[in-house]
Amino acid sequence: MEYDSVLVGWNIRVERTKAHMTQTELSAATGIDAATISKYEKGIMTPGIDKAYAIVRALGCTLNDICPTPAALAAPA
């Protein structure tokens, strides 16, 4: 399944903000370079499953929070 990189990036930023973390702190918690996290959040790059899993573990959210399925996108809020 392919995801909209801008939507994924926006969701990473939202979850990171909710977790009161900076990009630098998320970088330290995941081992992912801060510049790469910035590119994810800007929609320039999309994390692979291994990086996405590291991000959600560090943020305390789920993969569905950052990479929603089409059914989740269609569900009423």
C-alpha positions in Angstrom: 0.0 0.0 0.0 1.3 3.4 -0.9 0.7 6.4 1.4 0.4 10.1 0.7 3.8 11.4 2.0 2.4 14.8 2.9 -0.4 13.2 5.0 2.1 10.9 6.7 4.4 13.8 7.4 1.7 15.9 8.8 0.6 13.1 11.1 4.1 12.5 12.3 4.4 16.2 13.2 1.0 16.2 14.9 1.9 13.1 17.0 5.4 14.5 17.8 3.8 17.7 19.0 1.3 15.9 21.1 4.2 14.0 22.7 6.0 17.3 23.4 9.1 16.3 21.5 11.3 18.2 19.2 12.7 16.7 16.0 16.1 16.4 17.7 14.5 14.5 20.6 12.6 12.2 18.3 15.9 11.6 16.4 17.7 10.6 19.6 14.8 8.3 20.6 14.7 6.6 17.2 18.2 6.7 15.8 16.8 8.4 12.7 18.7 11.6 11.6 16.9 14.8 12.5 17.2 16.0 8.9 15.4 12.8 7.8 12.6 13.4 10.3 12.3 16.9 8.9 12.0 15.5 5.4 9.3 13.1 6.6 7.4 15.9 8.2 7.6 18.0 5.0 6.4 15.2 2.9 9.7 15.0 0.9 10.3 11.4 2.1 8.0 8.7 3.5 9.4 6.4 6.2 9.7 2.7 5.5 7.9 0.3 7.8 11.0 -0.1 10.1 11.4 3.7 10.5 7.7 4.3 10.9 7.6 1.6 13.6 10.5 3.3 15.4 8.7 6.6 15.2 5.4 5.4 16.6 7.2 3.5 19.4 9.0 6.7 20.4 5.8 8.8 20.2 3.5 6.3 21.9 1.1 6.1 19.1 0.1 3.5 16.5 1.1 3.0 12.9 -2.5 3.8 12.0 -2.1 7.2 13.6 0.6 8.2 11.1 -0.4 6.0 8.2 -4.2 5.7 8.3 -5.8 3.1 6.1 -8.4 4.2 3.5 -11.1 2.9 5.8 -9.9 5.0 8.7 -9.7 8.1 6.4 -13.3 7.5 5.3 -14.7 7.0 8.9 -16.5 10.0 10.5 -14.5 11.8 13.2 
